[in-house]
Amino acid sequence: MQYRRVSLSQTLFIHAQGKELERQNRKVYKFGFGQSPFAPPQYVLQALRDNIHHKEYSLVQGDETLRHYAARFHTQIHGIPAAPERTLIGPGSKMLLYTILMAYPPSDVLISAPSWVSYGPQAKMAGHHVIRIPTGFGLRWRITPRQLLRAMSKKIHPHSILIINYPGNPDGLSYSEQELSELADIARRHRMLVISDEIYALLTFEGQHYSFARFYPERTIVTTGLSKWCGAGGWRLGVAFLYPSISRKFVDSILGVASETYSCAPVPVQHAARAAYRDIHAALDYTERQRRILRQVAQYCYEALHRAGVQVHRPQGAFYMFPDFSPFKDKLHRRGIYNARQLCQTLLNDTGVMLLPASAFGMHNLLLAARLSYVDFDDPLAKADFDVCRDCPRIVEGIQHLTDWLRKL
């Protein structure tokens, strides 16, 4: 019997590997798994406690009050043309992305390289044809209009879907208004469906996050949720905002897939999400404190890696950076390291520093790059002040081990 080949998610695999090494009493610097270190706000935790007795199913589309709060929240903050009747609540944005892909006709799915590890596998499982859009360090790992048009020449279906994510996983970089406008013009010209994964929008360090839906409201679905900005990844609460002109048939198809797979998001968590989205000012205060901390940690890691000779861009949001070790190519080759997987495995063995190879994000395995997630520290939000060296000792030690290893090559 031949089973469908679906590999374990690389992010979850690296997380499990780190746990196993810790059980062996190895000191591990967990820069491979992107999990928020921050606890949800107390008022959100209290809402979960107060509603833990709820055991009933909700509507497949999600709790009506929650949909109202979530739509109002993201309309006011990010200018998304959201409405409760076009809002979908699910068990994590990851499941919502897959549900949308399953509901859409066979299409060419255009995904940047690098991009989050699950976009490609989900698209393939949903029966779509995946087209990778190559980027590079010199392009800040961003899609350009020229690259997008070149990728369109590889289409085999009449329909196309562009999946875009910013601030990005694995690179922590975003797009300017002009860049988004230019990409939106191409999407409009080709009547693409755009799925804009804006799960990290509230963790944009400087300035405002500009939703793709503001530039292409006709056919953009925005996905988000509680896992990143609210520190509640394991709660599995995702939100999708469907565009105003979406057809009833498409909506029915999405809800049909949802009803035959996950039924609804966990109801106690939906009640907690009400509290998270209801008080906009409290949420903005909470995320601003997170951003101040993450910005300082990101700057520390960026400066240390840059001084060591690594090619790396200063992160603009989320909690990732995508260091390119190509300047050390000759030295790495002399160590028998020719690809990203070998690089990450050797680093782990020699230093305990855990990174995720570029190949996990759709890049060629020979690219000597990796994702570094700089959240291996304990929640410091309760402290009156913050100092990277004092409050993030594992970050400091891990980065020191990494840069020392590079200097000794």
C-alpha positions as CSV (number, residue, x, y, z in Angstrom):
1,M,0.0,0.0,0.0
2,Q,1.3,3.4,-0.9
3,Y,0.5,6.2,1.4
4,R,0.3,9.9,0.6
5,R,3.8,11.5,1.4
6,V,3.3,14.4,3.8
7,S,6.4,15.2,5.8
8,L,6.3,16.4,9.4
9,S,6.3,20.2,9.6
10,Q,9.9,21.3,10.0
11,T,9.1,23.8,12.7
12,L,7.3,21.1,14.8
13,F,10.1,18.6,14.1
14,I,12.8,21.0,15.3
15,H,10.8,21.7,18.4
16,A,10.5,18.0,19.2
17,Q,14.3,17.6,18.5
18,G,15.1,20.3,21.0
19,K,12.9,18.7,23.7
20,E,14.7,15.4,23.1
21,L,18.1,16.9,23.5
22,E,17.1,18.6,26.7
23,R,16.0,15.2,28.0
24,Q,19.6,14.1,27.4
25,N,20.8,17.0,29.6
26,R,22.2,18.9,26.6
27,K,22.2,22.7,26.8
28,V,20.1,23.8,23.8
29,Y,19.6,27.4,22.5
30,K,16.2,27.1,21.0
31,F,16.4,29.5,18.0
32,G,14.6,27.1,15.7
33,F,11.0,27.3,16.9
34,G,8.9,30.5,16.7
35,Q,6.8,30.5,19.8
36,S,5.9,33.7,21.6
37,P,7.5,33.9,25.0
38,F,4.8,36.3,26.3
39,A,1.9,35.2,28.4
40,P,-1.6,36.3,27.3
41,P,-2.9,39.4,29.1
42,Q,-4.4,38.7,32.5
43,Y,-7.9,39.8,31.4
44,V,-7.7,37.3,28.6
45,L,-6.6,34.5,30.9
46,Q,-9.4,35.4,33.3
47,A,-11.9,35.2,30.5
48,L,-10.7,31.7,29.6
49,R,-11.0,30.7,33.3
50,D,-14.5,32.1,33.5
51,N,-15.7,30.3,30.5
52,I,-14.0,26.9,30.8
53,H,-17.4,25.3,31.5
54,H,-18.6,26.0,28.0
55,K,-18.6,22.6,26.2
56,E,-21.2,23.2,23.5
57,Y,-20.4,23.5,19.8
58,S,-20.5,27.0,18.3
59,L,-21.5,28.0,14.8
60,V,-19.1,26.7,12.2
61,Q,-18.3,30.3,11.3
62,G,-17.6,31.2,14.9
63,D,-19.2,33.0,17.8
64,E,-21.2,36.0,16.5
65,T,-20.0,38.4,19.2
66,L,-16.4,37.4,18.7
67,R,-16.7,38.0,14.9
68,H,-18.1,41.4,15.6
69,Y,-15.2,42.3,18.0
70,A,-12.5,40.9,15.7
71,A,-13.9,42.7,12.6
72,R,-14.1,46.0,14.5
73,F,-10.6,45.5,15.9
74,H,-8.8,45.0,12.6
75,T,-10.9,47.6,10.7
76,Q,-9.9,50.3,13.2
77,I,-6.2,49.3,13.5
78,H,-5.3,48.1,10.0
79,G,-8.1,49.4,7.8
80,I,-9.2,46.0,6.7
81,P,-12.7,46.2,5.1
82,A,-13.9,43.5,7.6
83,A,-17.5,42.7,8.6
84,P,-18.8,40.1,11.1
85,E,-20.8,38.3,8.4
86,R,-17.6,37.9,6.4
87,T,-15.4,36.9,9.3
88,L,-14.5,33.3,9.9
89,I,-13.2,31.9,13.2
90,G,-11.3,28.6,13.2
91,P,-8.8,26.5,15.3
92,G,-5.8,28.5,14.2
93,S,-5.0,30.5,11.1
94,K,-3.1,27.5,9.8
95,M,-6.3,25.5,9.6
96,L,-8.1,28.4,8.0
97,L,-5.5,28.7,5.3
98,Y,-5.9,25.0,4.5
99,T,-9.7,25.3,4.5
100,I,-9.6,28.2,2.1
101,L,-7.2,26.4,-0.2
102,M,-9.4,23.2,-0.1
103,A,-12.5,25.2,-1.0
104,Y,-11.0,26.9,-4.1
105,P,-10.8,25.4,-7.6
106,P,-7.5,23.9,-8.8
107,S,-5.1,26.8,-9.1
108,D,-1.5,27.8,-9.4
109,V,-0.4,28.9,-5.9
110,L,2.4,31.4,-6.0
111,I,4.6,31.4,-2.9
112,S,7.8,33.3,-2.2
113,A,11.0,31.5,-1.5
114,P,11.6,31.7,1.4
115,S,8.2,31.4,3.0
116,W,6.5,29.8,5.9
117,V,7.0,26.0,5.9
118,S,3.3,25.0,5.6
119,Y,2.1,27.0,2.6
120,G,3.5,24.7,0.0
121,P,2.5,21.4,1.6
122,Q,-1.0,22.7,2.3
123,A,-1.4,23.9,-1.3
124,K,-0.2,20.5,-2.7
125,M,-2.5,18.5,-0.3
126,A,-5.4,20.7,-1.5
127,G,-4.7,19.7,-5.1
128,H,-3.0,22.9,-6.3
129,H,0.1,23.5,-8.4
130,V,2.8,25.3,-6.4
131,I,5.0,27.9,-8.1
132,R,7.9,29.2,-6.0
133,I,9.0,32.8,-6.5
134,P,12.7,33.0,-5.9
135,T,14.1,35.9,-3.9
136,G,17.5,36.7,-2.4
137,F,19.4,38.6,0.2
138,G,19.9,41.5,-2.2
139,L,16.1,41.8,-2.6
140,R,15.5,41.6,1.2
141,W,13.8,38.2,0.6
142,R,10.8,40.1,-0.9
143,I,8.7,39.4,-4.0
144,T,9.2,42.1,-6.7
145,P,6.6,42.8,-9.4
146,R,9.1,41.5,-12.0
147,Q,9.5,38.2,-10.2
148,L,5.8,37.8,-9.8
149,L,5.2,38.3,-13.5
150,R,8.0,35.9,-14.4
151,A,6.4,33.3,-12.1
152,M,3.0,33.8,-13.8
153,S,4.6,32.4,-17.0
154,K,4.7,29.0,-15.3
155,K,1.0,28.8,-14.8
156,I,-0.9,25.7,-15.8
157,H,-4.4,26.6,-14.4
158,P,-6.8,29.4,-15.3
159,H,-7.0,30.4,-11.6
160,S,-4.1,31.7,-9.5
161,I,-3.6,32.3,-5.8
162,L,-0.9,34.5,-4.3
163,I,0.0,33.8,-0.7
164,I,1.9,36.7,0.9
165,N,3.1,37.1,4.5
166,Y,4.5,40.1,6.3
167,P,6.2,40.8,8.6
168,G,7.5,37.6,7.2
169,N,8.3,34.2,8.6
170,P,11.2,33.3,8.2
171,D,12.8,36.8,7.6
172,G,11.1,39.3,9.9
173,L,10.8,41.8,7.0
174,S,7.9,43.7,5.7
175,Y,6.7,45.6,2.5
176,S,6.4,49.3,1.9
177,E,3.2,50.9,0.7
178,Q,4.7,51.3,-2.8
179,E,5.7,47.7,-2.9
180,L,2.3,46.5,-1.8
181,S,0.6,48.8,-4.3
182,E,2.7,47.5,-7.2
183,L,2.0,43.9,-6.3
184,A,-1.7,44.7,-5.9
185,D,-1.8,46.1,-9.4
186,I,-0.5,42.8,-10.8
187,A,-2.9,40.8,-8.7
188,R,-5.8,43.0,-10.0
189,R,-4.7,42.7,-13.6
190,H,-4.7,38.9,-13.4
191,R,-7.7,38.6,-11.0
192,M,-5.7,36.6,-8.5
193,L,-7.1,35.5,-5.2
194,V,-4.7,36.8,-2.6
195,I,-4.4,35.2,0.9
196,S,-2.5,37.8,3.0
197,D,-1.2,36.1,6.1
198,E,-0.9,39.0,8.5
199,I,-0.6,37.0,11.7
200,Y,2.4,39.2,12.8
201,A,0.9,42.6,11.9
202,L,0.6,43.8,15.5
203,L,4.3,43.0,16.0
204,T,5.5,45.4,13.4
205,F,8.3,47.3,15.1
206,E,8.3,50.7,13.5
207,G,5.4,52.6,11.9
208,Q,2.2,51.2,10.7
209,H,1.3,47.8,9.2
210,Y,-0.4,48.2,5.8
211,S,-2.8,45.4,5.1
212,F,-2.8,44.1,1.5
213,A,-6.6,44.3,1.7
214,R,-6.3,48.1,1.6
215,F,-4.6,47.9,-1.8
216,Y,-6.6,45.1,-3.3
217,P,-9.9,44.8,-1.4
218,E,-11.6,43.1,-4.4
219,R,-10.1,39.6,-3.8
220,T,-7.9,39.6,-0.7
221,I,-8.6,37.3,2.3
222,V,-6.6,38.3,5.4
223,T,-5.7,35.7,8.0
224,T,-4.7,36.4,11.5
225,G,-5.3,35.1,15.1
226,L,-4.2,35.0,18.7
227,S,-1.0,32.9,18.5
228,K,1.5,35.6,17.9
229,W,0.4,39.0,19.3
230,C,-1.6,37.4,22.2
231,G,1.0,34.7,23.0
232,A,-1.6,32.0,22.7
233,G,-0.3,29.6,20.0
234,G,-1.5,26.5,21.7
235,W,-5.0,27.8,22.1
236,R,-5.6,27.5,18.4
237,L,-7.7,30.5,17.6
238,G,-7.5,31.9,14.0
239,V,-9.5,34.6,12.2
240,A,-10.0,35.1,8.4
241,F,-11.6,38.2,6.9
242,L,-13.3,37.5,3.6
243,Y,-13.4,40.2,0.9
244,P,-16.7,42.2,0.4
245,S,-17.5,40.9,-3.1
246,I,-16.9,37.2,-2.3
247,S,-19.4,34.9,-4.0
248,R,-21.9,33.0,-1.9
249,K,-20.7,29.7,-3.5
250,F,-17.1,30.3,-2.3
251,V,-18.3,31.1,1.2
252,D,-20.5,28.0,1.3
253,S,-17.6,25.9,0.1
254,I,-15.3,27.3,2.8
255,L,-18.0,26.6,5.5
256,G,-18.6,23.2,4.0
257,V,-15.0,22.2,4.3
258,A,-14.9,23.6,7.8
259,S,-18.0,21.7,8.9
260,E,-16.6,18.4,7.6
261,T,-13.2,18.8,9.2
262,Y,-12.9,20.9,12.4
263,S,-16.6,21.8,13.1
264,C,-15.7,24.9,15.2
265,A,-12.9,26.5,17.2
266,P,-12.7,25.6,20.9
267,V,-15.6,27.5,22.5
268,P,-13.9,28.5,25.8
269,V,-11.0,29.9,23.7
270,Q,-13.6,31.8,21.6
271,H,-14.8,33.5,24.8
272,A,-11.3,34.4,25.8
273,A,-10.8,35.8,22.3
274,R,-13.8,38.1,22.8
275,A,-11.9,39.7,25.7
276,A,-8.7,39.9,23.6
277,Y,-10.5,41.8,20.7
278,R,-13.0,43.7,22.7
279,D,-10.7,46.2,24.4
280,I,-8.6,47.8,21.6
281,H,-6.7,50.2,23.8
282,A,-5.6,47.4,26.2
283,A,-4.5,45.2,23.3
284,L,-2.4,48.1,21.8
285,D,-0.8,48.8,25.1
286,Y,0.0,45.1,25.5
287,T,1.5,44.7,22.0
288,E,3.5,47.9,22.3
289,R,5.3,46.6,25.3
290,Q,6.0,43.4,23.4
291,R,7.3,45.3,20.4
292,R,9.7,47.4,22.6
293,I,11.3,44.2,23.9
294,L,11.4,42.3,20.6
295,R,12.9,45.3,18.9
296,Q,15.7,45.4,21.4
297,V,16.4,41.7,21.2
298,A,16.3,41.8,17.4
299,Q,18.8,44.7,17.4
300,Y,21.1,42.8,19.7
301,C,21.1,39.7,17.5
302,Y,21.4,41.7,14.3
303,E,24.4,43.7,15.5
304,A,26.2,40.7,16.8
305,L,25.7,38.7,13.6
306,H,26.6,41.7,11.4
307,R,29.8,42.3,13.3
308,A,30.7,38.6,12.8
309,G,30.4,38.9,9.1
310,V,27.0,37.3,8.5
311,Q,24.7,38.7,5.8
312,V,21.6,39.7,7.7
313,H,18.9,42.4,7.4
314,R,17.7,44.3,10.5
315,P,14.2,42.8,11.4
316,Q,11.1,44.9,11.0
317,G,8.7,42.8,13.0
318,A,7.7,39.4,14.3
319,F,10.5,37.5,16.0
320,Y,12.6,36.1,13.1
321,M,15.7,36.9,11.1
322,F,17.1,35.0,8.1
323,P,20.9,35.1,8.4
324,D,22.9,34.2,5.2
325,F,26.2,32.5,6.0
326,S,27.4,32.6,2.4
327,P,30.4,34.8,3.3
328,F,31.8,31.8,5.2
329,K,31.2,29.4,2.2
330,D,34.9,28.5,1.6
331,K,35.5,27.9,5.3
332,L,32.4,25.9,5.7
333,H,33.3,23.8,2.7
334,R,36.6,23.0,4.3
335,R,34.6,21.7,7.3
336,G,32.6,19.4,5.0
337,I,29.5,21.7,5.2
338,Y,28.0,22.2,1.8
339,N,24.3,22.8,2.5
340,A,22.0,24.4,5.0
341,R,21.0,21.2,6.7
342,Q,24.6,20.2,7.3
343,L,25.2,23.7,8.6
344,C,22.4,23.6,11.1
345,Q,23.2,20.1,12.3
346,T,26.8,20.9,12.8
347,L,26.0,24.1,14.7
348,L,23.6,22.1,16.9
349,N,26.2,19.4,17.6
350,D,29.1,21.8,18.2
351,T,27.3,24.7,20.1
352,G,23.8,23.6,21.1
353,V,22.5,26.5,18.9
354,M,19.4,25.3,17.0
355,L,18.5,27.0,13.7
356,L,16.1,25.9,11.0
357,P,17.7,25.4,7.5
358,A,16.7,27.6,4.6
359,S,15.6,24.5,2.7
360,A,12.7,24.1,5.1
361,F,11.4,27.4,3.7
362,G,11.5,26.5,0.0
363,M,15.1,27.6,-0.7
364,H,17.7,25.5,-2.5
365,N,19.5,23.4,0.0
366,L,22.9,24.7,-1.1
367,L,22.0,28.2,0.1
368,L,23.9,28.5,3.4
369,A,21.1,30.3,5.2
370,A,18.8,29.6,8.1
371,R,16.0,31.0,10.2
372,L,16.9,32.3,13.6
373,S,13.9,32.9,16.0
374,Y,15.1,35.1,18.9
375,V,12.5,34.3,21.5
376,D,14.3,31.9,23.7
377,F,13.7,33.9,26.9
378,D,11.2,34.1,29.7
379,D,8.3,36.5,29.6
380,P,9.7,39.9,31.0
381,L,6.5,42.0,30.6
382,A,6.0,42.2,34.4
383,K,9.3,43.9,34.9
384,A,9.5,47.7,35.1
385,D,12.4,47.9,32.7
386,F,14.1,45.5,30.3
387,D,17.7,44.7,29.5
388,V,18.7,42.1,26.9
389,C,21.9,41.0,28.7
390,R,20.1,40.6,32.1
391,D,16.7,39.3,30.9
392,C,17.6,37.2,27.9
393,P,20.7,35.2,29.1
394,R,20.0,32.3,26.7
395,I,19.8,34.7,23.7
396,V,23.1,36.3,24.7
397,E,24.8,32.9,25.3
398,G,23.5,31.4,22.1
399,I,24.5,34.3,19.9
400,Q,27.9,34.3,21.5
401,H,28.4,30.6,20.9
402,L,27.2,31.1,17.3
403,T,29.6,34.0,16.5
404,D,32.5,32.3,18.3
405,W,32.0,29.2,16.2
406,L,32.1,31.3,13.0
407,R,35.3,33.1,14.0
408,K,37.0,29.8,14.7
409,L,36.2,28.3,11.3
